[in-house]
Amino acid sequence: MIKKLFSKYFELVFWIAAMLSLALTSPQAESHFTLCPLKLMGITWCPGCGLGHAIIYLFHGDIPNSFHAHWLGIPAVLIIFHRIYVLGKDRLGYGHRFQNPRNPAS
């Protein structure tokens, strides 16, 4: 039962938690921890580095700094919010609200 619920809602909960954690993070906070595998290996350049900062700046309304941190920040937020919407609609059953249970095609 728990495994079924976990597997059904994991991605939805993950994206919501990720967006909330980025929205609640201060853009001026110093970063001491990274999940970037390239940075952990000692490589100084990474195509994804700055994306988290771009999203944080965007949530705080600082669009110029968001674009400066990473130009894919705005599209990434739009894509992730769309994914949250699709998952929420699918997992919470909103997509099937007006469907006839006897005739699923209607």
N, CA, C and O atoms as a GROMACS GRO file, in nm:
protein
  424
    1MET      N    1   0.083  -0.119   0.000
    1MET     CA    2   0.000   0.000   0.000
    1MET      C    3   0.088   0.126   0.000
    1MET      O    4   0.066   0.216  -0.081
    2ILE      N    5   0.185   0.132   0.091
    2ILE     CA    6   0.274   0.249   0.098
    2ILE      C    7   0.359   0.257  -0.027
    2ILE      O    8   0.380   0.365  -0.081
    3LYS      N    9   0.407   0.143  -0.075
    3LYS     CA   10   0.490   0.141  -0.194
    3LYS      C   11   0.411   0.190  -0.315
    3LYS      O   12   0.465   0.262  -0.400
    4LYS      N   13   0.284   0.152  -0.324
    4LYS     CA   14   0.200   0.195  -0.434
    4LYS      C   15   0.176   0.346  -0.429
    4LYS      O   16   0.185   0.414  -0.532
    5LEU      N   17   0.148   0.400  -0.310
    5LEU     CA   18   0.128   0.544  -0.295
    5LEU      C   19   0.256   0.620  -0.325
    5LEU      O   20   0.254   0.724  -0.391
    6PHE      N   21   0.368   0.567  -0.276
    6PHE     CA   22   0.499   0.630  -0.298
    6PHE      C   23   0.530   0.638  -0.446
    6PHE      O   24   0.572   0.742  -0.496
    7SER      N   25   0.510   0.526  -0.517
    7SER     CA   26   0.543   0.525  -0.660
    7SER      C   27   0.445   0.610  -0.741
    7SER      O   28   0.483   0.664  -0.845
    8LYS      N   29   0.322   0.623  -0.694
    8LYS     CA   30   0.222   0.701  -0.768
    8LYS      C   31   0.245   0.851  -0.754
    8LYS      O   32   0.229   0.925  -0.851
    9TYR      N   33   0.282   0.897  -0.635
    9TYR     CA   34   0.291   1.040  -0.609
    9TYR      C   35   0.434   1.094  -0.596
    9TYR      O   36   0.451   1.214  -0.572
   10PHE      N   37   0.535   1.009  -0.609
   10PHE     CA   38   0.673   1.052  -0.585
   10PHE      C   39   0.715   1.170  -0.672
   10PHE      O   40   0.764   1.270  -0.620
   11GLU      N   41   0.695   1.159  -0.802
   11GLU     CA   42   0.742   1.265  -0.892
   11GLU      C   43   0.668   1.396  -0.865
   11GLU      O   44   0.729   1.503  -0.867
   12LEU      N   45   0.538   1.389  -0.842
   12LEU     CA   46   0.460   1.509  -0.812
   12LEU      C   47   0.510   1.577  -0.685
   12LEU      O   48   0.530   1.698  -0.683
   13VAL      N   49   0.528   1.499  -0.580
   13VAL     CA   50   0.577   1.554  -0.452
   13VAL      C   51   0.719   1.607  -0.467
   13VAL      O   52   0.753   1.711  -0.411
   14PHE      N   53   0.802   1.537  -0.542
   14PHE     CA   54   0.940   1.579  -0.564
   14PHE      C   55   0.946   1.716  -0.630
   14PHE      O   56   1.017   1.804  -0.581
   15TRP      N   57   0.871   1.736  -0.740
   15TRP     CA   58   0.877   1.865  -0.810
   15TRP      C   59   0.818   1.977  -0.727
   15TRP      O   60   0.871   2.089  -0.729
   16ILE      N   61   0.710   1.951  -0.655
   16ILE     CA   62   0.653   2.054  -0.568
   16ILE      C   63   0.752   2.093  -0.459
   16ILE      O   64   0.772   2.211  -0.431
   17ALA      N   65   0.814   1.993  -0.397
   17ALA     CA   66   0.912   2.021  -0.290
   17ALA      C   67   1.034   2.096  -0.346
   17ALA      O   68   1.085   2.186  -0.281
   18ALA      N   69   1.078   2.058  -0.464
   18ALA     CA   70   1.192   2.125  -0.526
   18ALA      C   71   1.161   2.272  -0.554
   18ALA      O   72   1.243   2.360  -0.525
   19MET      N   73   1.044   2.299  -0.610
   19MET     CA   74   1.006   2.437  -0.641
   19MET      C   75   0.988   2.518  -0.513
   19MET      O   76   1.026   2.635  -0.507
   20LEU      N   77   0.929   2.458  -0.411
   20LEU     CA   78   0.912   2.528  -0.284
   20LEU      C   79   1.046   2.558  -0.219
   20LEU      O   80   1.066   2.667  -0.165
   21SER      N   81   1.137   2.463  -0.223
   21SER     CA   82   1.268   2.487  -0.160
   21SER      C   83   1.343   2.597  -0.233
   21SER      O   84   1.412   2.676  -0.169
   22LEU      N   85   1.332   2.603  -0.365
   22LEU     CA   86   1.398   2.710  -0.440
   22LEU      C   87   1.329   2.844  -0.417
   22LEU      O   88   1.395   2.947  -0.410
   23ALA      N   89   1.198   2.842  -0.404
   23ALA     CA   90   1.124   2.967  -0.381
   23ALA      C   91   1.153   3.024  -0.244
   23ALA      O   92   1.150   3.146  -0.226
   24LEU      N   93   1.182   2.940  -0.146
   24LEU     CA   94   1.205   2.985  -0.010
   24LEU      C   95   1.353   3.014   0.020
   24LEU      O   96   1.387   3.056   0.131
   25THR      N   97   1.440   2.990  -0.077
   25THR     CA   98   1.582   3.014  -0.059
   25THR      C   99   1.615   3.160  -0.092
   25THR      O  100   1.561   3.216  -0.187
   26SER      N  101   1.702   3.219  -0.013
   26SER     CA  102   1.743   3.357  -0.036
   26SER      C  103   1.842   3.361  -0.152
   26SER      O  104   1.935   3.281  -0.156
   27PRO      N  105   1.825   3.455  -0.246
   27PRO     CA  106   1.921   3.464  -0.357
   27PRO      C  107   2.060   3.508  -0.312
   27PRO      O  108   2.158   3.482  -0.383
   28GLN      N  109   2.071   3.574  -0.198
   28GLN     CA  110   2.200   3.620  -0.150
   28GLN      C  111   2.272   3.514  -0.065
   28GLN      O  112   2.386   3.537  -0.023
   29ALA      N  113   2.210   3.401  -0.038
   29ALA     CA  114   2.270   3.297   0.045
   29ALA      C  115   2.392   3.237  -0.026
   29ALA      O  116   2.390   3.214  -0.147
   30GLU      N  117   2.495   3.212   0.051
   30GLU     CA  118   2.615   3.148  -0.002
   30GLU      C  119   2.588   2.998  -0.018
   30GLU      O  120   2.526   2.936   0.068
   31SER      N  121   2.636   2.943  -0.127
   31SER     CA  122   2.619   2.801  -0.153
   31SER      C  123   2.744   2.726  -0.106
   31SER      O  124   2.854   2.752  -0.155
   32HIS      N  125   2.727   2.635  -0.011
   32HIS     CA  126   2.839   2.556   0.039
   32HIS      C  127   2.829   2.410  -0.002
   32HIS      O  128   2.925   2.334   0.013
   33PHE      N  129   2.714   2.370  -0.053
   33PHE     CA  130   2.692   2.230  -0.088
   33PHE      C  131   2.642   2.224  -0.232
   33PHE      O  132   2.563   2.309  -0.274
   34THR      N  133   2.687   2.126  -0.306
   34THR     CA  134   2.644   2.111  -0.444
   34THR      C  135   2.612   1.964  -0.474
   34THR      O  136   2.671   1.873  -0.416
   35LEU      N  137   2.518   1.945  -0.564
   35LEU     CA  138   2.485   1.812  -0.613
   35LEU      C  139   2.543   1.789  -0.752
   35LEU      O  140   2.527   1.682  -0.810
   36CYS      N  141   2.610   1.890  -0.806
   36CYS     CA  142   2.665   1.882  -0.941
   36CYS      C  143   2.778   1.780  -0.948
   36CYS      O  144   2.880   1.796  -0.881
   37PRO      N  145   2.762   1.674  -1.028
   37PRO     CA  146   2.868   1.573  -1.034
   37PRO      C  147   2.996   1.626  -1.098
   37PRO      O  148   3.105   1.583  -1.061
   38LEU      N  149   2.985   1.719  -1.193
   38LEU     CA  150   3.105   1.774  -1.256
   38LEU      C  151   3.185   1.858  -1.157
   38LEU      O  152   3.307   1.848  -1.152
   39LYS      N  153   3.115   1.940  -1.078
   39LYS     CA  154   3.184   2.023  -0.979
   39LYS      C  155   3.246   1.935  -0.870
   39LYS      O  156   3.355   1.965  -0.820
   40LEU      N  157   3.179   1.826  -0.834
   40LEU     CA  158   3.232   1.735  -0.734
   40LEU      C  159   3.357   1.662  -0.784
   40LEU      O  160   3.441   1.620  -0.704
   41MET      N  161   3.370   1.648  -0.917
   41MET     CA  162   3.488   1.586  -0.975
   41MET      C  163   3.601   1.687  -0.998
   41MET      O  164   3.710   1.650  -1.041
   42GLY      N  165   3.575   1.814  -0.968
   42GLY     CA  166   3.678   1.916  -0.983
   42GLY      C  167   3.673   1.992  -1.114
   42GLY      O  168   3.758   2.077  -1.139
   43ILE      N  169   3.575   1.963  -1.198
   43ILE     CA  170   3.561   2.035  -1.326
   43ILE      C  171   3.493   2.168  -1.295
   43ILE      O  172   3.389   2.171  -1.229
   44THR      N  173   3.551   2.277  -1.342
   44THR     CA  174   3.500   2.408  -1.303
   44THR      C  175   3.382   2.455  -1.387
   44THR      O  176   3.305   2.540  -1.341
   45TRP      N  177   3.366   2.403  -1.510
   45TRP     CA  178   3.256   2.449  -1.594
   45TRP      C  179   3.152   2.339  -1.608
   45TRP      O  180   3.186   2.222  -1.629
   46CYS      N  181   3.026   2.377  -1.595
   46CYS     CA  182   2.915   2.282  -1.609
   46CYS      C  183   2.802   2.353  -1.681
   46CYS      O  184   2.771   2.467  -1.647
   47PRO      N  185   2.738   2.289  -1.779
   47PRO     CA  186   2.630   2.356  -1.852
   47PRO      C  187   2.505   2.381  -1.766
   47PRO      O  188   2.423   2.465  -1.802
   48GLY      N  189   2.490   2.311  -1.657
   48GLY     CA  190   2.373   2.329  -1.573
   48GLY      C  191   2.394   2.418  -1.452
   48GLY      O  192   2.298   2.459  -1.386
   49CYS      N  193   2.521   2.449  -1.421
   49CYS     CA  194   2.548   2.531  -1.304
   49CYS      C  195   2.490   2.670  -1.324
   49CYS      O  196   2.504   2.731  -1.430
   50GLY      N  197   2.425   2.718  -1.222
   50GLY     CA  198   2.358   2.847  -1.228
   50GLY      C  199   2.209   2.836  -1.248
   50GLY      O  200   2.136   2.933  -1.229
   51LEU      N  201   2.162   2.719  -1.288
   51LEU     CA  202   2.020   2.701  -1.312
   51LEU      C  203   1.939   2.717  -1.184
   51LEU      O  204   1.832   2.780  -1.186
   52GLY      N  205   1.988   2.663  -1.075
   52GLY     CA  206   1.919   2.678  -0.946
   52GLY      C  207   1.913   2.824  -0.903
   52GLY      O  208   1.810   2.871  -0.856
   53HIS      N  209   2.025   2.894  -0.920
   53HIS     CA  210   2.028   3.037  -0.886
   53HIS      C  211   1.932   3.115  -0.975
   53HIS      O  212   1.865   3.207  -0.929
   54ALA      N  213   1.925   3.080  -1.103
   54ALA     CA  214   1.835   3.148  -1.195
   54ALA      C  215   1.690   3.132  -1.150
   54ALA      O  216   1.612   3.227  -1.156
   55ILE      N  217   1.654   3.013  -1.105
   55ILE     CA  218   1.518   2.988  -1.059
   55ILE      C  219   1.491   3.064  -0.929
   55ILE      O  220   1.382   3.118  -0.910
   56ILE      N  221   1.588   3.067  -0.840
   56ILE     CA  222   1.572   3.142  -0.714
   56ILE      C  223   1.551   3.290  -0.743
   56ILE      O  224   1.461   3.352  -0.687
   57TYR      N  225   1.634   3.348  -0.830
   57TYR     CA  226   1.618   3.488  -0.866
   57TYR      C  227   1.480   3.513  -0.929
   57TYR      O  228   1.416   3.614  -0.902
   58LEU      N  229   1.437   3.420  -1.014
   58LEU     CA  230   1.308   3.435  -1.080
   58LEU      C  231   1.194   3.437  -0.978
   58LEU      O  232   1.103   3.519  -0.989
   59PHE      N  233   1.200   3.348  -0.880
   59PHE     CA  234   1.096   3.344  -0.777
   59PHE      C  235   1.095   3.471  -0.692
   59PHE      O  236   0.993   3.505  -0.632
   60HIS      N  237   1.207   3.540  -0.686
   60HIS     CA  238   1.213   3.664  -0.609
   60HIS      C  239   1.193   3.786  -0.698
   60HIS      O  240   1.212   3.900  -0.654
   61GLY      N  241   1.154   3.764  -0.823
   61GLY     CA  242   1.119   3.873  -0.913
   61GLY      C  243   1.236   3.944  -0.977
   61GLY      O  244   1.218   4.050  -1.037
   62ASP      N  245   1.354   3.889  -0.966
   62ASP     CA  246   1.474   3.951  -1.023
   62ASP      C  247   1.506   3.885  -1.157
   62ASP      O  248   1.594   3.800  -1.166
   63ILE      N  249   1.433   3.925  -1.260
   63ILE     CA  250   1.446   3.862  -1.391
   63ILE      C  251   1.582   3.888  -1.456
   63ILE      O  252   1.638   3.794  -1.514
   64PRO      N  253   1.639   4.009  -1.449
   64PRO     CA  254   1.772   4.028  -1.510
   64PRO      C  255   1.880   3.937  -1.449
   64PRO      O  256   1.959   3.877  -1.522
   65ASN      N  257   1.884   3.925  -1.316
   65ASN     CA  258   1.982   3.836  -1.253
   65ASN      C  259   1.951   3.690  -1.283
   65ASN      O  260   2.042   3.608  -1.293
   66SER      N  261   1.823   3.657  -1.296
   66SER     CA  262   1.784   3.521  -1.332
   66SER      C  263   1.841   3.485  -1.468
   66SER      O  264   1.901   3.378  -1.486
   67PHE      N  265   1.823   3.574  -1.564
   67PHE     CA  266   1.874   3.550  -1.699
   67PHE      C  267   2.027   3.548  -1.700
   67PHE      O  268   2.088   3.472  -1.775
   68HIS      N  269   2.089   3.632  -1.617
   68HIS     CA  270   2.235   3.637  -1.610
   68HIS      C  271   2.292   3.508  -1.547
   68HIS      O  272   2.397   3.460  -1.590
   69ALA      N  273   2.223   3.452  -1.447
   69ALA     CA  274   2.271   3.329  -1.382
   69ALA      C  275   2.264   3.211  -1.478
   69ALA      O  276   2.358   3.131  -1.484
   70HIS      N  277   2.154   3.199  -1.552
   70HIS     CA  278   2.141   3.093  -1.653
   70HIS      C  279   2.023   3.127  -1.740
   70HIS      O  280   1.913   3.150  -1.690
   71TRP      N  281   2.043   3.130  -1.869
   71TRP     CA  282   1.938   3.172  -1.960
   71TRP      C  283   1.824   3.070  -1.972
   71TRP      O  284   1.718   3.103  -2.025
   72LEU      N  285   1.843   2.949  -1.924
   72LEU     CA  286   1.736   2.849  -1.928
   72LEU      C  287   1.651   2.846  -1.801
   72LEU      O  288   1.565   2.759  -1.787
   73GLY      N  289   1.673   2.938  -1.708
   73GLY     CA  290   1.597   2.940  -1.583
   73GLY      C  291   1.448   2.959  -1.605
   73GLY      O  292   1.368   2.885  -1.548
   74ILE      N  293   1.411   3.056  -1.686
   74ILE     CA  294   1.269   3.083  -1.711
   74ILE      C  295   1.202   2.966  -1.784
   74ILE      O  296   1.096   2.922  -1.740
   75PRO      N  297   1.260   2.915  -1.894
   75PRO     CA  298   1.197   2.798  -1.957
   75PRO      C  299   1.190   2.676  -1.865
   75PRO      O  300   1.094   2.599  -1.871
   76ALA      N  301   1.291   2.659  -1.780
   76ALA     CA  302   1.291   2.544  -1.688
   76ALA      C  303   1.174   2.554  -1.590
   76ALA      O  304   1.108   2.454  -1.562
   77VAL      N  305   1.150   2.673  -1.536
   77VAL     CA  306   1.037   2.692  -1.443
   77VAL      C  307   0.905   2.664  -1.514
   77VAL      O  308   0.818   2.598  -1.458
   78LEU      N  309   0.890   2.713  -1.636
   78LEU     CA  310   0.767   2.689  -1.712
   78LEU      C  311   0.746   2.540  -1.738
   78LEU      O  312   0.634   2.489  -1.725
   79ILE      N  313   0.852   2.471  -1.775
   79ILE     CA  314   0.842   2.327  -1.803
   79ILE      C  315   0.809   2.249  -1.675
   79ILE      O  316   0.726   2.159  -1.677
   80ILE      N  317   0.874   2.284  -1.565
   80ILE     CA  318   0.849   2.213  -1.439
   80ILE      C  319   0.708   2.239  -1.389
   80ILE      O  320   0.642   2.147  -1.342
   81PHE      N  321   0.660   2.365  -1.399
   81PHE     CA  322   0.522   2.393  -1.358
   81PHE      C  323   0.422   2.320  -1.447
   81PHE      O  324   0.318   2.275  -1.399
   82HIS      N  325   0.452   2.309  -1.576
   82HIS     CA  326   0.364   2.232  -1.664
   82HIS      C  327   0.363   2.085  -1.623
   82HIS      O  328   0.259   2.020  -1.624
   83ARG      N  329   0.480   2.033  -1.588
   83ARG     CA  330   0.488   1.893  -1.544
   83ARG      C  331   0.410   1.872  -1.415
   83ARG      O  332   0.341   1.770  -1.400
   84ILE      N  333   0.418   1.966  -1.322
   84ILE     CA  334   0.341   1.957  -1.198
   84ILE      C  335   0.192   1.957  -1.229
   84ILE      O  336   0.116   1.881  -1.170
   85TYR      N  337   0.150   2.043  -1.322
   85TYR     CA  338   0.009   2.050  -1.361
   85TYR      C  339  -0.038   1.917  -1.421
   85TYR      O  340  -0.143   1.866  -1.383
   86VAL      N  341   0.041   1.862  -1.514
   86VAL     CA  342   0.003   1.735  -1.578
   86VAL      C  343  -0.002   1.622  -1.476
   86VAL      O  344  -0.097   1.544  -1.475
   87LEU      N  345   0.100   1.613  -1.390
   87LEU     CA  346   0.101   1.508  -1.288
   87LEU      C  347  -0.015   1.524  -1.191
   87LEU      O  348  -0.079   1.425  -1.155
   88GLY      N  349  -0.042   1.647  -1.148
   88GLY     CA  350  -0.152   1.671  -1.055
   88GLY      C  351  -0.285   1.633  -1.116
   88GLY      O  352  -0.369   1.571  -1.051
   89LYS      N  353  -0.304   1.672  -1.242
   89LYS     CA  354  -0.429   1.638  -1.311
   89LYS      C  355  -0.445   1.487  -1.325
   89LYS      O  356  -0.554   1.432  -1.305
   90ASP      N  357  -0.336   1.421  -1.358
   90ASP     CA  358  -0.339   1.276  -1.377
   90ASP      C  359  -0.353   1.200  -1.245
   90ASP      O  360  -0.439   1.112  -1.232
   91ARG      N  361  -0.270   1.234  -1.147
   91ARG     CA  362  -0.267   1.160  -1.021
   91ARG      C  363  -0.387   1.190  -0.931
   91ARG      O  364  -0.433   1.103  -0.857
   92LEU      N  365  -0.438   1.313  -0.938
   92LEU     CA  366  -0.548   1.350  -0.851
   92LEU      C  367  -0.684   1.331  -0.918
   92LEU      O  368  -0.787   1.358  -0.857
   93GLY      N  369  -0.684   1.286  -1.044
   93GLY     CA  370  -0.808   1.248  -1.111
   93GLY      C  371  -0.887   1.361  -1.172
   93GLY      O  372  -1.003   1.341  -1.209
   94TYR      N  373  -0.830   1.480  -1.185
   94TYR     CA  374  -0.906   1.591  -1.242
   94TYR      C  375  -0.929   1.574  -1.391
   94TYR      O  376  -1.023   1.633  -1.445
   95GLY      N  377  -0.848   1.498  -1.456
   95GLY     CA  378  -0.865   1.477  -1.600
   95GLY      C  379  -0.983   1.388  -1.634
   95GLY      O  380  -1.025   1.385  -1.749
   96HIS      N  381  -1.037   1.315  -1.537
   96HIS     CA  382  -1.145   1.220  -1.562
   96HIS      C  383  -1.275   1.261  -1.493
   96HIS      O  384  -1.364   1.178  -1.478
   97ARG      N  385  -1.287   1.385  -1.452
   97ARG     CA  386  -1.402   1.430  -1.375
   97ARG      C  387  -1.533   1.416  -1.451
   97ARG      O  388  -1.633   1.376  -1.392
   98PHE      N  389  -1.534   1.449  -1.581
   98PHE     CA  390  -1.659   1.451  -1.656
   98PHE      C  391  -1.673   1.331  -1.748
   98PHE      O  392  -1.754   1.333  -1.841
   99GLN      N  393  -1.597   1.229  -1.724
   99GLN     CA  394  -1.602   1.111  -1.808
   99GLN      C  395  -1.714   1.018  -1.761
   99GLN      O  396  -1.731   0.996  -1.642
  100ASN      N  397  -1.788   0.964  -1.855
  100ASN     CA  398  -1.894   0.869  -1.825
  100ASN      C  399  -1.831   0.735  -1.787
  100ASN      O  400  -1.757   0.678  -1.868
  101PRO      N  401  -1.857   0.683  -1.666
  101PRO     CA  402  -1.792   0.557  -1.624
  101PRO      C  403  -1.834   0.437  -1.708
  101PRO      O  404  -1.759   0.340  -1.718
  102ARG      N  405  -1.953   0.441  -1.768
  102ARG     CA  406  -1.998   0.328  -1.852
  102ARG      C  407  -1.939   0.335  -1.991
  102ARG      O  408  -1.921   0.232  -2.057
  103ASN      N  409  -1.909   0.454  -2.038
  103ASN     CA  410  -1.853   0.473  -2.170
  103ASN      C  411  -1.730   0.561  -2.160
  103ASN      O  412  -1.741   0.683  -2.173
  104PRO      N  413  -1.612   0.503  -2.136
  104PRO     CA  414  -1.491   0.583  -2.116
  104PRO      C  415  -1.451   0.669  -2.235
  104PRO      O  416  -1.374   0.764  -2.219
  105ALA      N  417  -1.502   0.640  -2.352
  105ALA     CA  418  -1.466   0.717  -2.471
  105ALA      C  419  -1.539   0.849  -2.479
  105ALA      O  420  -1.499   0.936  -2.556
  106SER      N  421  -1.645   0.867  -2.400
  106SER     CA  422  -1.723   0.992  -2.411
  106SER      C  423  -1.662   1.105  -2.331
  106SER      O  424  -1.716   1.216  -2.330
   0.00000   0.00000   0.00000
